[in-house]
Amino acid sequence: MGKKLAIIATKGTLDWAYPPLILASTAAALDYETEIFFTFYGLQILKKKPPLKVSSLGNPGMPMPMKMEKWFPNICQALPGMESMMTSMMKAKMKKKGVASILDLRNLCLEAEVKMIACQMTVDLFDMNPKAFIPECEFGGAATFFEFAGQSDINLYI
């Protein structure tokens, strides 16, 4: 019996979409049976066209160009257009550094047979359309997660 990794993904921003996908794809490459349970805002990662953005607002550890984190006040980060600008800057930096896109990582996970579960309760809570999600994901509740997590060697909450 091989090793198992269970991940709960709860965040729906560009920067928070990377950890569960990187860890899951790496674990699958190391022959771990891997499952990600996407709940609340993490469900954005499973959408056919994920609307992922990044924001420096409320993220004091985020390094910004020209050391802006030291002199650019939080109030300015809330201005209209800042989130789009920060997202564009982050995507450009990732591309320049050769970092895989979220869609590439998600596809890599699917190719490696990482099981992706969308939290049915959250889908119902937010009146989400199940057709908005990739067809490869399954829908289930907390019991579905615990069935796998209870047998897992590693459980991560991201």
N, C-alpha and C positions, 0 to 999 in steps of 0.2 A: 504494500500500500504506500503510495507516494505522499509527499507533503501537500498541505492545503493552505491557501491564503484567502481570508475573507476580508473585504474592505467595505466600509460604509462611506459613501461620498455624499456630502451634504451641501457643498458650496457650488454656486453657479456662475462664478466669474472666470475669466480667461486664466488668470494666474492660479486659481484653485482647481481648475480642471486638469492641470498637468500631473500633480502628485498621484491621484488614483490610477491614471492611465499609464504613467511611467512605471509605477510599482507593479501594477498588474501585468503589463507586457514583459517586464523583466522577470517576474516570478514565473510566468508561463514559459519563458525561454529557458528557465532553470528547472523545468518540468514540475512546477507546482500546479496542482489543480486550483484554479483561481476563479473567484466570484466577486463581483462588485454589486452592492445594493445601493441604488441611487434613490435618495429621498429628499424631500423639500427642494431647495434650490439646485441641488446636484442633478435633478432631473433634466435641467437645461442641456447637459452634456449628451443626453440620449436623443435629443431632438434631431430630426433630419438635417435641419439647418440651425445649428446651435447659436443662439444670440449672445455669445459670450463677450463680455467687455471687461476692462480692467479700470480700476479707479485708485488714485492715490489717496483719496479722501478716506479717513479712518484707517489708513494703512501706514503708520509712521515708520515702519521698517523698510518701506519701498524706496530704493535708491532712484533718484531722478537726475536728469541731465543738469549740468551746471550747478550741482549741489543744491538744487531748488528746494529740497526737503528742509534745508536749514533757514531759508529766507522767504519762501513762498507760503503765505499764510493759508490755513485751512479754508477760510472763507473764500479765497480765490479759487481753490480747487473745486468748489461747488458751483462755479459759474457755468452757464450753458456752454456746451461744446467741449469742456475740459475732459470729460469721460471719453468722448470720441477721439480727441487728440491723444490722450494717454494710451488708448487702445491701439491706435495707429502706430504710435511710437514703439510700443511693446512688440507688436507684430513685426515691424520693420527690424527691430533689434534682433528678435529671434530668428528671422529669416537670414539676416546678415551673419549670425553666429552658427547657422546650420541646424537650429533646433527644429525638430519635426513639428508639424502643425497638429492641432487637436484632432482634426479629421484623420490625419495619417496615423496618429497614435491609436485612435479608436479603431481604425481598420486593422491595425497590427494586432490589437487585442482580440478582435473578432477572428482574424486568421489563426491566432494561437488558441482559439476555443475558450477564451475568457467568457464566462457566463455573466451576462448583464441583466440585472433584475430592476425593474422600475417599481417603486413603491405604489401599490394600487391605492392605498389610503390617501396619499398625497395627490395622486392624479385626480381622485374623486374630490378631495378637499378644494383644490384650485380649479376645478372644472376644466381640466386639460383634456384635449382630444387625443385619445390613444393613437390615432392615425398620424399625429405630428411626430411620433417617435420612430426610430429606425426599426425595421421589421425584425431584426435579429434579437431585440430585447424581449424579455419575458416580463410578465406582471405578477407581482406577489406581495404578500404582506410581511410583517415582522417575523411571523412563524416560518416563512420560507427562508428568510435570512438565518434564523437560529438553527434551522435544520442543518444547514451547511456549516455555519460558524461553530456550532457545538462540536464538530468533528475536526475543526481546523487547527493547524499548528500555530498559526499567526492570525490575529484579528486586529485590524487597523480602523480607526475612526478618523476620517479626514473631512 
